[in-house]
């Protein structure tokens, strides 16, 4: 297993459950991953949102990608730290890839309230029922 398998799995199954922490309270919510490549797993959110503030305060996250299938399907779990990116090239790409994001910006009187972030370094592993109860033995990919 290598990072390329993780990238393919993430891009084919982009709905991600992202776990954060708010104080000692865990928080989880689904995100539609923007894209994944060798430089990381990329996302965006509204900068005023609680999730953005949680990530800024504590950038440690766990991502969970899920592919339905036989015997509970396959999950890929990724642990790492979020990096916020202020890159005009990425912002323009976001508007090309997801044109509906321009409506959100326009609704805010032209004020960009979008935070782009990625998980660029961490560890990934796959889970299926084949390794149920032996998660610690699942091969890990460091990236």
Protein Blocks (a to p, Z undefined) as FASTA:
>chain_A
ZZklmmmmmmmmmbccddddehjaccddddddfbdcfkbccddddfkbmklmmmmmmmcd
cdddddddeehiaaddddddddddddfklmmmmmmmmmmlmmmmmmnnopacbdcdddfb
dcdddddfklgoilmmpccddZZ
